[in-house]
């Protein structure tokens, strides 16, 4: 197998796996709050306590994956174009 064919096969496999992940689990953890929905603060003793609500995910702790976002935009464009 040539290196080009191997690279194309690997890229196709990664793309198919990512699309299956986006279809099965369209939401991932928020990168800013790590899925908690709020920032962690520490008191004077070093004990963690709940901070402010995360602005990026609005306190949900979830974000939409990039692949799912692209799929949603393409589906919306298709729906708008065929009406």
DSSP file (Angstrom, degrees, kcal/mol; ACC not computed):
  #  RESIDUE AA STRUCTURE BP1 BP2  ACC     N-H-->O    O-->H-N    N-H-->O    O-->H-N    TCO  KAPPA ALPHA  PHI   PSI    X-CA   Y-CA   Z-CA
    1    1 A X              0   0    0      0, 0.0     2,-0.1     0, 0.0     0, 0.0   0.000 360.0 360.0 360.0 134.3    0.0    0.0    0.0
    2    2 A X     >  -     0   0    0      1,-0.1     4,-2.1     4,-0.0     5,-0.2  -0.362 360.0-114.4 -76.2 158.3    1.4    3.4   -0.9
    3    3 A X  H  > S+     0   0    0      1,-0.2     4,-2.2     2,-0.2     5,-0.1   0.842 115.9  53.9 -62.3 -32.9    1.8    6.1    1.7
    4    4 A X  H  > S+     0   0    0      2,-0.2     4,-2.3     1,-0.2    -1,-0.2   0.928 109.5  46.5 -67.3 -44.7   -0.8    8.3    0.0
    5    5 A X  H  > S+     0   0    0      1,-0.2     4,-2.3     2,-0.2    -2,-0.2   0.880 112.6  51.2 -65.2 -37.1   -3.4    5.5    0.1
    6    6 A X  H  X S+     0   0    0     -4,-2.1     4,-2.4     2,-0.2    -1,-0.2   0.903 110.2  49.0 -65.0 -41.8   -2.6    4.8    3.7
    7    7 A X  H  X S+     0   0    0     -4,-2.2     4,-2.5     2,-0.2    -2,-0.2   0.902 111.9  48.5 -65.3 -41.1   -3.0    8.5    4.6
    8    8 A X  H  X S+     0   0    0     -4,-2.3     4,-2.4     2,-0.2    -2,-0.2   0.903 111.5  50.2 -65.6 -41.2   -6.3    8.7    2.8
    9    9 A X  H  X S+     0   0    0     -4,-2.3     4,-2.2     2,-0.2    -2,-0.2   0.916 112.2  46.9 -63.8 -43.7   -7.5    5.5    4.5
   10   10 A X  H  X S+     0   0    0     -4,-2.4     4,-2.4     2,-0.2    -2,-0.2   0.915 112.6  49.7 -64.2 -42.8   -6.5    6.8    8.0
   11   11 A X  H  X S+     0   0    0     -4,-2.5     4,-2.2     1,-0.2    -2,-0.2   0.896 111.1  49.5 -63.6 -40.3   -8.2   10.2    7.3
   12   12 A X  H  X S+     0   0    0     -4,-2.4     4,-2.4     2,-0.2    -1,-0.2   0.896 110.5  50.4 -64.5 -41.1  -11.4    8.5    6.2
   13   13 A X  H  X S+     0   0    0     -4,-2.2     4,-2.2     2,-0.2    -2,-0.2   0.912 111.4  47.7 -64.5 -43.0  -11.4    6.3    9.3
   14   14 A X  H  X S+     0   0    0     -4,-2.4     4,-2.4     2,-0.2    -2,-0.2   0.909 112.2  50.3 -64.1 -41.8  -10.9    9.3   11.6
   15   15 A X  H  X S+     0   0    0     -4,-2.2     4,-2.3     1,-0.2    -2,-0.2   0.913 111.4  47.5 -64.0 -43.3  -13.7   11.2    9.8
   16   16 A X  H  X S+     0   0    0     -4,-2.4     4,-1.9     2,-0.2    -1,-0.2   0.893 112.2  49.6 -66.0 -39.8  -16.1    8.3   10.1
   17   17 A X  H  X S+     0   0    0     -4,-2.2     4,-2.1     2,-0.2    -2,-0.2   0.909 112.1  47.9 -65.1 -41.4  -15.4    7.8   13.8
   18   18 A X  H  X S+     0   0    0     -4,-2.4     4,-2.4     2,-0.2    -2,-0.2   0.888 110.7  50.8 -67.7 -38.5  -15.9   11.5   14.5
   19   19 A X  H  X S+     0   0    0     -4,-2.3     4,-1.8     2,-0.2    -1,-0.2   0.872 110.3  50.0 -67.5 -34.9  -19.1   11.6   12.6
   20   20 A X  H  X S+     0   0    0     -4,-1.9     4,-2.4     2,-0.2     5,-0.2   0.888 110.5  50.4 -67.3 -38.6  -20.4    8.6   14.5
   21   21 A X  H  X S+     0   0    0     -4,-2.1     4,-2.9     2,-0.2    -2,-0.2   0.915 110.8  48.6 -63.6 -43.2  -19.4   10.3   17.8
   22   22 A X  H  < S+     0   0    0     -4,-2.4    -1,-0.2     1,-0.2    -2,-0.2   0.843 113.6  47.2 -66.9 -33.5  -21.2   13.5   16.8
   23   23 A X  H  < S+     0   0    0     -4,-1.8     3,-0.3    -5,-0.2    -2,-0.2   0.894 119.1  39.2 -73.9 -39.7  -24.3   11.5   15.9
   24   24 A X  H  < S+     0   0    0     -4,-2.4     2,-0.3     1,-0.3    -2,-0.2   0.861 134.4  17.4 -79.4 -36.7  -24.3    9.4   19.1
   25   25 A X     <  +     0   0    0     -4,-2.9    -1,-0.3    -5,-0.2    -2,-0.1  -0.746  64.9 176.0-138.0  86.3  -23.3   12.1   21.5
   26   26 A X        +     0   0    0     -3,-0.3    39,-2.4    -2,-0.3     2,-0.4   0.675  65.2  63.1 -70.7 -15.8  -23.8   15.6   20.0
   27   27 A X  E     -A   64   0A   0     37,-0.2    37,-0.2    41,-0.1     2,-0.2  -0.883  61.1-176.0-114.2 143.0  -22.8   17.4   23.2
   28   28 A X  E     -A   63   0A   0     35,-2.8    35,-2.5    -2,-0.4     2,-0.1  -0.695  39.8 -73.7-121.5 177.1  -19.5   17.4   25.0
   29   29 A X  E     -A   62   0A   0     -2,-0.2    33,-0.2    33,-0.2     2,-0.2  -0.433  53.4-102.2 -71.9 147.4  -18.2   19.0   28.2
   30   30 A X     >  -     0   0    0     31,-1.7     4,-0.9     1,-0.1     5,-0.5  -0.494  24.8-145.6 -66.5 136.4  -17.6   22.7   28.4
   31   31 A X  T  4 S+     0   0    0     -2,-0.2    -1,-0.1     3,-0.2    -2,-0.0   0.764  92.8  51.9 -78.3 -24.9  -13.9   23.4   28.1
   32   32 A X  T  4 S+     0   0    0      1,-0.2    -1,-0.2     2,-0.0    -2,-0.0   0.929 124.2  22.8 -79.2 -45.7  -13.9   26.4   30.4
   33   33 A X  T >4 S-     0   0    0      6,-0.1     3,-1.2    21,-0.0     5,-0.3   0.408 101.3-123.1-102.5   1.5  -15.7   24.9   33.4
   34   34 A X  T 3< S-     0   0    0     -4,-0.9    -3,-0.2     1,-0.2    -5,-0.1   0.803  72.0 -54.4  60.7  32.4  -14.8   21.3   32.6
   35   35 A X  T 3  S+     0   0    0     -5,-0.5    -1,-0.2    -7,-0.1    -4,-0.1   0.487 116.7 107.1  86.2   3.5  -18.5   20.3   32.6
   36   36 A X  S <  S-     0   0    0     -3,-1.2    -2,-0.1     2,-0.2     3,-0.1   0.829  76.0-134.2 -83.2 -32.4  -19.4   21.7   36.1
   37   37 A X  S    S+     0   0    0      1,-0.2    17,-2.0    24,-0.1     2,-0.3   0.387  78.9  55.5  92.4  -3.4  -21.4   24.7   34.9
   38   38 A X  E    S-B   53   0B   0     -5,-0.3     2,-0.3    15,-0.3    15,-0.2  -0.977  87.0-100.8-153.1 162.6  -19.6   27.0   37.4
   39   39 A X  E     -     0   0B   0     13,-2.5    12,-2.4    -2,-0.3     2,-0.5  -0.620  35.5-123.9 -85.4 147.2  -16.2   28.1   38.3
   40   40 A X  E     -B   50   0B   0     -2,-0.3     2,-0.3    10,-0.2    10,-0.2  -0.804  29.1-174.8 -92.4 129.4  -14.5   26.6   41.4
   41   41 A X  E     -B   49   0B   0      8,-2.8     8,-3.5    -2,-0.5     2,-0.4  -0.796  14.5-138.9-114.1 162.5  -13.3   29.0   44.0
   42   42 A X  E     -B   48   0B   0     -2,-0.3     6,-0.2     6,-0.3     2,-0.0  -0.973  10.3-140.0-123.8 138.0  -11.4   28.2   47.2
   43   43 A X    >   -     0   0    0      4,-2.2     3,-1.6    -2,-0.4     6,-0.0  -0.144  45.3 -80.9 -81.8-172.2  -12.0   29.7   50.6
   44   44 A X  T 3  S+     0   0    0      1,-0.3    -1,-0.1     2,-0.1    -2,-0.0   0.788 130.8  53.6 -64.4 -27.8   -9.1   30.7   52.9
   45   45 A X  T 3  S-     0   0    0      2,-0.1    -1,-0.3     1,-0.0     3,-0.1   0.551 119.3-108.5 -82.6  -7.4   -8.6   27.1   54.1
   46   46 A X  S <  S+     0   0    0     -3,-1.6     2,-0.4     1,-0.3    -2,-0.1   0.532  70.4 145.6  91.3   6.7   -8.3   25.9   50.5
   47   47 A X        -     0   0    0      1,-0.1    -4,-2.2    -5,-0.0    -1,-0.3  -0.642  51.3-119.0 -79.0 129.7  -11.6   24.2   50.5
   48   48 A X  E     +B   42   0B   0     -2,-0.4     2,-0.3    -6,-0.2    -6,-0.3  -0.430  37.6 175.3 -71.4 142.8  -13.3   24.3   47.1
   49   49 A X  E     -B   41   0B   0     -8,-3.5    -8,-2.8    -2,-0.1     2,-0.2  -0.950  38.1 -82.4-141.4 163.6  -16.7   26.0   46.8
   50   50 A X  E     -B   40   0B   0     -2,-0.3   -10,-0.2   -10,-0.2     3,-0.1  -0.429  46.9-174.5 -70.5 133.7  -19.0   27.0   44.1
   51   51 A X  E     -     0   0B   0    -12,-2.4   -11,-0.1     1,-0.3    -1,-0.1  -0.043  39.6 -37.3-104.7-150.0  -18.2   30.1   42.2
   52   52 A X  E     -     0   0B   0      1,-0.1   -13,-2.5   -14,-0.1    -1,-0.3  -0.310  69.7 -89.8 -74.9 158.8  -20.1   32.1   39.5
   53   53 A X  E     -B   38   0B   0    -15,-0.2   -15,-0.3     1,-0.1     2,-0.2  -0.406  49.4-102.0 -65.8 141.9  -22.0   30.5   36.7
   54   54 A X     >> -     0   0    0    -17,-2.0     5,-0.7     1,-0.1     4,-0.6  -0.491  25.6-156.8 -69.2 129.7  -20.0   29.7   33.5
   55   55 A X  T  45S+     0   0    0     -2,-0.2    -1,-0.1     3,-0.2    -2,-0.0   0.807  87.1  57.8 -78.4 -28.8  -20.6   32.3   30.9
   56   56 A X  T  45S+     0   0    0      1,-0.2    -1,-0.2     2,-0.1    -2,-0.0   0.931 122.7  21.7 -69.3 -45.3  -19.6   30.1   28.0
   57   57 A X  T >45S-     0   0    0      6,-0.1     3,-1.4   -27,-0.0     5,-0.3   0.388 102.4-123.8-103.8   3.2  -22.1   27.3   28.6
   58   58 A X  T 3<5S-     0   0    0     -4,-0.6    -3,-0.2     1,-0.3    -5,-0.1   0.803  71.6 -55.0  57.7  33.5  -24.5   29.4   30.6
   59   59 A X  T 3 <S+     0   0    0     -5,-0.7    -1,-0.3    -7,-0.1    -4,-0.1   0.486 118.3 104.9  85.5   3.1  -24.3   27.0   33.6
   60   60 A X  S <  S-     0   0    0     -3,-1.4    -2,-0.1     2,-0.2     3,-0.1   0.784  72.9-140.8 -86.1 -28.1  -25.3   23.9   31.7
   61   61 A X        +     0   0    0      1,-0.3   -31,-1.7   -24,-0.1     2,-0.3   0.520  67.5 100.8  81.2   4.3  -21.8   22.4   31.5
   62   62 A X  E     -A   29   0A   0     -5,-0.3     2,-0.3   -33,-0.2    -1,-0.3  -0.892  47.7-172.0-123.5 151.8  -22.3   21.2   28.0
   63   63 A X  E     -A   28   0A   0    -35,-2.5   -35,-2.8    -2,-0.3     2,-0.3  -0.963  31.2-107.3-136.6 154.9  -21.3   22.5   24.5
   64   64 A X  E     -A   27   0A   0     -2,-0.3   -37,-0.2   -37,-0.2   -38,-0.1  -0.659  39.5-114.6 -83.3 138.3  -22.3   21.4   21.1
   65   65 A X     >  -     0   0    0    -39,-2.4     4,-2.2    -2,-0.3     5,-0.2  -0.352  20.1-119.4 -70.6 152.8  -19.5   19.5   19.2
   66   66 A X  H  > S+     0   0    0      1,-0.2     4,-2.3     2,-0.2     5,-0.2   0.898 112.7  50.8 -61.2 -43.9  -18.1   21.2   16.1
   67   67 A X  H  > S+     0   0    0      1,-0.2     4,-2.1     2,-0.2    -1,-0.2   0.883 111.3  47.9 -63.6 -38.6  -19.1   18.4   13.7
   68   68 A X  H  > S+     0   0    0      2,-0.2     4,-2.7     1,-0.2    -1,-0.2   0.872 109.5  53.7 -69.3 -36.4  -22.7   18.5   15.0
   69   69 A X  H  X S+     0   0    0     -4,-2.2     4,-2.1     2,-0.2    -2,-0.2   0.918 110.0  47.3 -62.9 -43.7  -22.8   22.3   14.6
   70   70 A X  H  X S+     0   0    0     -4,-2.3     4,-2.3     2,-0.2    -2,-0.2   0.909 112.4  49.9 -64.3 -42.4  -21.7   21.9   11.0
   71   71 A X  H  X S+     0   0    0     -4,-2.1     4,-2.6     1,-0.2    -2,-0.2   0.921 109.9  50.7 -62.1 -43.8  -24.3   19.2   10.4
   72   72 A X  H  X S+     0   0    0     -4,-2.7     4,-2.2     1,-0.2    -1,-0.2   0.906 111.2  48.1 -62.1 -41.6  -27.0   21.3   12.0
   73   73 A X  H  X S+     0   0    0     -4,-2.1     4,-2.3     2,-0.2    -1,-0.2   0.905 112.6  48.4 -65.8 -40.8  -26.2   24.3    9.8
   74   74 A X  H  X S+     0   0    0     -4,-2.3     4,-2.2     2,-0.2    -2,-0.2   0.905 112.0  49.1 -66.2 -40.7  -26.1   22.2    6.6
   75   75 A X  H  X S+     0   0    0     -4,-2.6     4,-2.5     2,-0.2    -2,-0.2   0.898 111.3  49.7 -65.3 -39.7  -29.5   20.6    7.5
   76   76 A X  H  X S+     0   0    0     -4,-2.2     4,-2.5    -5,-0.2    -2,-0.2   0.908 110.8  49.8 -64.9 -41.6  -31.0   24.0    8.1
   77   77 A X  H  X S+     0   0    0     -4,-2.3     4,-1.8     2,-0.2    -2,-0.2   0.889 111.5  48.7 -64.1 -39.2  -29.6   25.3    4.8
   78   78 A X  H  X S+     0   0    0     -4,-2.2     4,-1.3     2,-0.2    -2,-0.2   0.914 111.8  49.0 -66.1 -43.0  -31.1   22.3    3.0
   79   79 A X  H  < S+     0   0    0     -4,-2.5     4,-0.3     1,-0.2     3,-0.3   0.915 113.0  47.0 -63.1 -42.4  -34.5   22.7    4.7
   80   80 A X  H >< S+     0   0    0     -4,-2.5     3,-0.6     1,-0.2    -1,-0.2   0.841 111.8  51.8 -67.9 -32.3  -34.6   26.4    3.8
   81   81 A X  H 3< S+     0   0    0     -4,-1.8    -1,-0.2     1,-0.2    -2,-0.2   0.714 109.7  47.8 -78.1 -21.1  -33.5   25.7    0.2
   82   82 A X  T 3<        0   0    0     -4,-1.3    -1,-0.2    -3,-0.3    -2,-0.2   0.324 360.0 360.0-104.4   8.3  -36.2   23.1   -0.4
   83   83 A X    <         0   0    0     -3,-0.6    -1,-0.2    -4,-0.3    -2,-0.1   0.485 360.0 360.0 -81.3 360.0  -39.2   24.9    0.9
